[in-house]
Every structure is written in structure tokens, then in C-alpha cells.
């Protein structure tokens, strides 16, 4: 763990960590499990009578279910805004899918010797994520989310893009094309951090081998520690802090030396200078019939918070000492935060223990008495000093 300076932040995304398993699994069943095997793609036809044509009779159903799944995937990571479908690119995206059905899969189609080529095909494919071997776009999106062949995890970064508001997609035969529309104004959600696998209850379909962590202002020196049921695990490779051309933020790519196991607690700590991020992943099989109470009892809670307090104390940072004092601080902060947007994070400020505060107050009173006795001729020293602090910020 890095040595903290006298002022640091610990950021915890409680809003996601404490979601109920039943609600997460209910949405998973509704928005993914029941549609994973559906076949919505019609086989394109390329004859003299019907040149590279495609029936779109199932398109509306594919759009509906794909948007539900895409919004669920982003909701797992903390996004609230819903993605909408943009019909203005539909022709070029469908032609891209048709081309890839008849030819080798590519983002850069060529004309000579290839079926169904046109300039619109080129336009559609160059701005899309393309795949083969899928029968609906929801499955294609999950493949993109899980794709680890790209060094920069580009497909996953698009799906978790904080400026993502519109999409266009189309399937033909065994091929699909998916476009993130980035030239429309959308309500931008600036989350405190974005992670995958997602925090909180995590259905097994969304557990990954290669993990990622995105945060505004991330430096190139961040460190990552992963605990599995309280035991620190090694990394298969050194965590990498990467940049991506279209993404505003840097992100960390890391591969913990662990595999999926149901009812397992994975706790992650990211330390970036004076800022520390903490979040937990609780894996679950949504096909298992267990109650929220049973699921919560299976979670592993270690002593990381106490260890954190100990580490901070060793570096001169002391945390709060009593529940009553915390309540007082929260009441004060609520008053301060009234003028802010309700979405703003709640900040719990911690100071030195009460007895030290009392000693400082007595010292200040003695100084005041001395000043009065000496008729303000002597200037009292400032004994209050610089107080080390630690803040805990709950992420949006």
C-alpha cells in the first residue's frame, strides 16, 4: 500500500455494492437469459431478382430486446441513462452485416471479387463492431463485452462509454454490425468510477478473466490489489494503465490469478496517489434459488476497513472514534449539501479522536487567557496545527 499524505480520499461505490441479488437476477432473467438463444437474423438473399436484400421482419423485436440487454449491462456498471436506437444509420449498418455474411469478416470491406460491396457497406463497417456466429445482437454485445483479444479492450470501452446515448445495429444470417452513435448530444453521466466485472451481485455471465477500472483523472502510477474471500491473490500480469483514443479517461487493465466461483467475494482496492478506490464483487448463479438473506450470509467480509484504519494511523491519518461523532458530522454535511444536486456523493469526514479535540480546545482557552493577561502584548502561538484527515466519499 502506498504511503498516504496528510490528506487522502477513500472512494466506495455503495450504491452498486448493496443492490439486492433478487433484483439483479430478476433483471438478468428478463433482459438476457430468456433471449440468449433467440434467432432474429434473417438470411440475406443475393440473386438477380433480389440483389443483396434482407428481410427485416424481426428487426423491431431484436431492437427491443437488445436495448433492454444493453441498458441492463450498463446499469450493472452504474449507468442510469437509457440507450436509444438511431434509425438514420440503419441502411449502411444492415449492408455491412449482409457483406460480412457473404464474405470474410472485416471492418474494412473491399469491392473487387466480393459479393454485395458498395460505398455504404464501407461506411457502415468502418464505424461498427462486427461479428459472426451469433443469432441476435444481445449475444453479440455480450461477446464484445467479454472480448479480451484487443489489447485496449476497445469493444468493452465503447459499451461503457460515458457519452454513449444512441446506437444502430443490424443482423444478417450469421453476421452482425453494431454502431455506437457518438455525434449526438446526450446527457453525460460522469460516474466516479466504472469497473468490469461489475460491482455488487454479479451474475456469472458477466464475470471476466481480464478486468478493467476506469476513473476520471487516473494517473499512470495506479496500483491494484485483489482479495478473494479475504486472501490476497497474485496478478497473472502487471496491471497496465492505458489510454484510448475515443475515451476521455485512462483505464487500468489487470488479470487477477483467479477463476469464477459462485458465492465468492472479490474485493478490489485501487490506489492512485492520494486517492483510494474500494469496491466488492459478489458472484452468483442466478439460476440458483436462494433468498437475499442466504446470499448475504454467504458473502465474505474481511477486516480490510480495520486494516485501512491501522495503515492510515501509521501514516499520521486518524479516523473517527465514535458513532455519535459520525452522526454529528453527517448532520452537518447534509446541511452543507442541500445546495448541491441530489446525485452528489455523500462525504463522511473523519477527524482526530474526541479527547484530542478536547485537549486542543483547552489549549486554545489557555492561550486566550494569556493574551488577556498580557493585554494583547504577546502573540499566542497557533497550537491547533495541521490536522491530518481522511475522507470517505460514496460514489454516485
N, C-alpha and C positions, 0 to 999 in steps of 0.2 A: 504493500500500500504506500502511496506517495506520502511524504510529509506535508501536512496541510499548513497553510499560513494562518495568520490570526483571524482570517475571515474566509469562510467557505460555505458552499451550498450543497445540501443533500436533497436530491430530487427524486420523488417517489410517485409513480402513477397509480394511486389508489383507486381511481375511478374504474380502471380496467382490471386491476388485480382482484377486486372484490365483487365482480359480477357473479351471478349465481350460475352454477353449472346447468341447471334445468333450463334456464332461458337461453344460454349459449347453444345447448344441444337442440332445443326446440327450433331455433332459427337455422341451425345446421341441417336438421332433418327437412325443414320446409324449403330451404334455399339451395341445398346441394344434394343431399343423399338421394332424394327421390328423382332427381333429374339427371344424375350422372350417367345413366345408361341410355337415355333417350336419344333417338336418331332424328335430328331435324333437318339434315342436309339432303337435298335432292341431287341426283346425279345430273350433271350438265350434259347437254347434247351438242354435238358438233357434226352436223350434216349440211348438205347443200340447202336443204329447206330450213333448217334451224342452226344457224351458224353460231356456235359458242353461246347457246342460250341456256337459261337457268330458270326453272320454276321456283318461285319464292313463296309457295303456298304455306310453308311452315315458318316463314321468317318472323312473323309477329309473335309466335309462341316462343321462338328462340330468343328474340329480343327481350321479351318479358322475363323469362326465367334467367337469362344471362345477366340482366341488370340486377335482379334480385340477388344473384350469387355474388356479383362484383361488389355491390354495396355491402353485402354481408362480410366479404373478405376485408374490405376497408374498415368496416365497423369493428371487426376484431382488433384492428390496429389502432383504433381510437377516433377514426373519422366519423363525422355525423352527417355531412352533406351527401346528397344522393347524386349519382351519376345519371345523366340523361342521354338519350340517343339522338344523334345528329344525322338526318337523312340526306343532307346535301352532298355527302361523300359516298353514298351507297353504291352508285353505279360503278365507280372506279374500284371500290373495295371488292365488290362481287366479281368484277372482271379479273381482279388479281387472284381471287380464290379459284375461279374457273381455270385460269392459266396454270396455276400450281397443281390442279387436279390432273391436267393432261401432260404436264412436264415435270422436270426435276424441281424440287422445292427451292425457291430462291426469292430474295428481296430485290434482285436486280435482273429482271427478265430481259431476254434478247429476242429479236424478231425472226431472223433468218433460220429456217428449218424447225421452227417451233409452232405448235398449234395455239391459236387464239391470242396471238400477240397484238397489242395496239398501244398507242401512246397512253391511253387511260390506264391500261394494265401497269405500265411503268410507273405512272403517278401513284396508283393505288398501292403497289407493292413496296415502293421505296419508303412509304410513310407508315408501314404496318408491321405488326408482329405476325409472321406466317407460320403455319404448322400443317403437318399431315398426320393422318392416322387417328383423327378424332371425329366424333359424330354430333357434337354440339359445342357451342362456344364456351359454355361454362367450364367444361372439361379442359378446353384449350387454355383458358385463363389460369386454371389451377396448375397446368403443366408449365406455363410461363412463370408463375409464382415460385414453383419448385425447381425451375431450371438453374442448374449450378455450373453449366459448361462455360458460360460467359464470365470472364474474369471480373467484369464490373457489375455483374448481376443486373444488366440493363433492363431486361424484361420485368423483373421484380420492381426495379426502381420506377418504371413507368406506372405500374399498378398502384404503387404507394406514393405517387407524385402528389404533393400538396396543392398543386394548381390544376389537378385533374377534375374536369367538370362534365365533359362530353366525350362520347365515343361513337364509332361506327364499326360494325363488323358484319361479316357475311361468310357463309359456308357453302361449299360446292363439292359434292361427292365425298372425298376423303381429305379435303383441304379447307383451311380457314384463313381468313385475314382479319386482323383486329387493329383498329387505329385509335390512338389517344389523340383527341382533338385539342390542340394546345393554343389555338389562336382566338379563342373566345373568352370574354371576360367572365370570370366565375368568382364566387365568394371563397376567398382563400382561407384555408384552415391551417394556421401555424401551430402545430402541436409541439409540446415541449420536447418530446422525442417519439420516434417511430421505430418499432422493432419487429423483427420476424425471427423465429416463430412469435406469434402474438402473446402478450402477457395475459395473466388470468387463466381461467379454464381454457385449455387448448385442445380441440378435437384432433384425433390422430392424423387426419388428412392434412392438417396444416403444420405438422411438425416437420422440421427440416434438418438436413445434415450441415449445411452452410448457413450460419446465422448472420444477421445484419442489424446494425444500430445506426440510426440517423438522428442528428440533433443540430439545431442552429448553432453556429459559432464553434463547431467542433474543431479542435486543433489537430495537428499531425502527430501528437505525442500521447494520445489517449491509451489507457491500459484497460484490459478486460479480465475479470475473474468470474468463473462459473462454478457454482456449487450444485451437486446432485444429492438431494436428501442430506444436506449439511456437509458433504465431503467435497473438498476442492478437487476439480478434475483438470487434467492437463489439456493443452491445445494440440491438435494434430499439426497445426502450422501457426506461425506467429500472426496475431491479428494485424490486419492491414487497414490503414486509414486511406481511403480512396476518394477521388473526386469524380464527378460525372458531368459531362458537358451540359446536359439539359437540366440537371437537378441543382437547385440552389445550394443545397447543403452537402458537406462532406459526409461520408459514412464509414463505419467500421465493418469489415468482413472478417468473421472468425469461425473456426471449426472446432468446437469442443470435442474431446475424445469421449463421446458418449453416444448411446443409441436410444431410440424411442422405447419407453416402457410405460404402460398405463399406470395411473395413480402415482406419478412421480413428481417431485417438486424440483424445479430447476431455478436457482436463484442467480441473478446476474448483477454484477457491480461493474460499472464503467467509471473510471477516474480520469478526468481530463483537467489537469491543473488544479484549480481550487474548487472545481465542481465535481460532485459525485452523483451518479445516477444509479438507482436501485430498482429492480423490478423482478417479479417472480412469474414463472410459467408452471401451470398445474396441468399435466397431461391427463386426458380422459378419453375413453372409448364411449362415444355417445350411444352405441348400441347396447351398452350395459345398463341394466335397470337398477340404478341406485339413487337414493334421495340426496338432496343437497346436504343434509346433515351428515350422511355417511361419507359423502365426498369430502366435506370439510374436515371430518375426523381423520381422513387418510392423508391430508396434507402434512408435510413435514415442516415444522417451524424450528429453526435453529436459533443460536444466540448471536446472530450477526449484529443485531441492534446493540446488544450489550457490548459486543466486541468493538463496534464502531465507537461507542461512548468511551471505552477504555483507550482506544487508539487516539481519539481526539483529545482526551485528557492528557495523554502522554506528550502531545504536541502543543500543550498550552490551551486547548479548547475545552471548556467545561460546558456540559449540557444541563438542562433543567433538573431540579431536585424534587419537585412535588407536584402532584396532580392539581392541587389548589392553585399553585402559581401558574400552571399551564392554562387553567380555566380563565384566570385573570388576564393572561396575555391574549388568549383567543378573543375574549370580550373586547379588549382594546383594539385588536386588529380588525374585528368585524366593524367597529365604528369607523376605522380608517378606510376600510374597503368599500364602504357604502357608495362612494362616488365612482367606483370602478365598475366595469362591466361584470355581470354575474359570472361570466365564464372565467374571470381571472383566477389564478391559483390562490389557494389559502396558504398563508405563511405562518408557520409556528415559530416564533422567535424564542430562543433559549438564552438565559444569562447565567451568571455565576450563582452559586447557592445562596439561599436567603441569609445565612449567618454572615457571609462575606459582605452582602449588600448592607446588612445592619451595621457592620463594622465601618464600612465606608461612610454611612450616614453619621455615626458617632464622631468619626474623624473630621467630617465636614463641620459638625456643630462646634467642636473644639477650636477649629480654625476660625470660625466666625466669632467665638468668644475672644480669642486672642486679638483679632482685628479691632473689636470694640474696645478692649483694654488699652491697646496701643494707639487709640484714636486714629486708626487707619494709617499709622505711620509705617507699619511694616506690612509688606505684601505677603499674604499667606501662600504657601506652595500649593500647587494643584495635585492633590493626592488621589484624586479619583482614578487617574491613569487611563491607559488604553485598555479597554475590556475586550478580551477575546470572545468571539461569538461564533455560534454555529446556527444556521438556519435550515429548516426543513421545508421544502416547497413541494406542495402536492400539485402534480401536473394536471393539465386540463384533460 
